[in-house]
Structure formats: structure tokens, C-alpha cells
Amino acid sequence: MSRIREEMPVLVRHEGDWVGTYTLINIQGNILDKHESHLTCQFPEDDSYSYCQINRYKWSNGKCEEHKFPGTYRDKALWFDTERLNGKAWEVDEATIILHFTYKTIPDMYLYEMIQVSSCNNYRSRTWHWFKTNQIYQRTLIQEERMR
């Protein structure tokens, strides 16, 4: 039985549904993309995964995407290995999770995400720092609110 609920309490505070906006900017601060999001964070009891996240994105032109990210818990970290990406998430303090991941289709690229959950558990802010050949080339700024 996974000990994720006891050993990753900050991650457990993310359980539920979140809605928000993703804004992708280049290193000069220019907006490259902006879209709405709806994320579901779950801890399945009857599944082979300790954690599962479903990301739904919607753009103003009607384009939609949905991606599922099951994770396996071990060594006080959450590990992802899906058709899209490989990654690892871990807690650094009482409000912060760091996620490092790579997309399998983009060579020489990696990404660090910092996830902050508010003390009231109703707001999240996240930043993605995109690196290619060890140099930052863009950032994603994410503001979310828990669905009620």
C-alpha cells in the first residue's frame, strides 16, 4: 500500500478539480500562447497508480486537448512515465512542490515546474521554466482556483 498520503501532505492538498489560465511567454516577456485549463488531481484507491492527474485545455479558437498523467509513488517522490513525458515531483516545504520533466518528443529539452498551494487550499500558482540545450527559452505562468 502506498504511503503517499502520509509522506506527501502538500501533494494531497491538491486533490480535486482546479480551473485556471496558462500563459506561455518567451524570455522577452511576449505572450506566445494563452488558454484555459481544468485539472483533476486524484489518488485512486483501486488502481495500480498512486496518483492520477487529468489535464484539460481549451483555447479561444475552439481547440481542446486532454491528457492523463498517472504517477507512481516511491522514495517520497511521485514518478511519471507516460507516452508523452518522464518526470519526478517532490515536496520542498509546507506549500511547494517541484516537478522536473522531459517531453519524449523534444530532444535536449527539460522543464522545471514550481507549484505553490495557498494556505487555505483554494488557490495555486505554478511556473514552468523551459530549458533547451541548458538555456531557458520560455516560461509558462499558471493561475488556478479550486472548483467549488
Residue pairs with C-beta under 8 A, 6 or more apart in sequence:
2 50
2 73
3 73
4 11
4 12
4 43
4 50
4 51
4 73
4 78
5 12
5 43
7 73
7 76
8 73
8 76
8 78
8 91
9 91
10 91
10 93
10 94
10 95
10 96
10 97
10 117
11 51
11 78
11 89
11 91
11 97
12 43
13 117
13 121
14 41
14 97
14 115
14 117
14 124
15 41
15 42
15 43
16 40
16 41
16 146
16 147
17 38
17 39
17 40
17 41
17 146
17 147
18 37
18 38
18 39
18 40
18 41
18 124
18 144
18 145
18 146
18 147
19 36
19 37
19 38
19 39
19 144
19 145
19 147
20 36
20 37
20 39
20 124
20 142
20 143
20 144
20 145
21 34
21 35
21 36
21 37
21 142
21 143
22 33
22 34
22 35
22 36
22 37
22 57
22 140
22 141
22 142
23 31
23 33
23 34
23 140
23 141
23 142
24 31
24 32
24 33
24 34
24 138
24 139
24 140
25 31
25 32
25 138
25 139
25 140
25 141
26 32
26 137
26 138
27 136
27 137
27 138
27 139
32 138
33 59
34 60
35 57
35 58
35 59
35 60
36 57
36 58
36 59
37 55
37 56
37 57
37 58
37 142
37 144
38 55
38 56
38 58
38 147
39 53
39 54
39 55
39 56
39 144
40 53
40 54
40 56
41 51
41 52
41 53
42 51
42 52
42 53
42 54
43 50
43 51
43 52
44 50
44 51
44 52
47 70
49 70
49 71
49 72
50 71
50 72
50 73
50 78
51 70
51 71
51 72
51 73
51 78
52 68
52 69
52 70
52 71
53 68
53 69
53 71
54 66
54 67
54 68
54 69
55 65
55 66
55 67
55 68
55 69
56 64
56 65
56 66
57 64
57 65
57 66
58 64
67 84
68 82
69 80
69 82
69 85
70 80
70 82
71 78
71 79
71 80
71 89
72 78
72 79
72 80
72 81
73 79
76 90
76 91
77 88
77 89
77 90
78 88
78 89
78 90
79 87
79 88
80 86
80 87
80 88
80 89
80 101
83 104
84 103
84 104
84 105
85 101
85 102
85 103
85 104
86 101
86 102
86 104
87 99
87 100
87 101
87 102
88 99
88 100
88 101
89 97
89 98
89 99
89 100
90 97
90 98
91 97
91 98
92 98
95 116
95 117
95 118
95 119
96 114
96 115
96 116
97 114
97 115
97 117
98 112
98 113
98 114
98 115
99 112
99 113
99 115
100 110
100 111
100 112
100 113
101 110
101 111
101 113
102 109
102 110
102 111
103 109
103 111
106 132
108 132
108 133
109 130
109 131
109 132
110 131
111 128
111 129
111 130
111 131
112 128
112 129
112 131
113 126
113 127
113 128
113 129
114 126
114 127
115 124
115 125
115 126
116 124
116 125
116 126
117 123
117 124
118 124
121 146
122 145
122 146
123 143
123 144
123 145
123 146
124 142
124 143
124 144
124 145
124 146
125 142
125 143
125 144
126 140
126 141
126 142
126 144
127 139
127 140
127 141
127 142
128 139
128 140
128 142
129 136
129 139
130 136
130 137
130 138
130 139
130 140
131 137
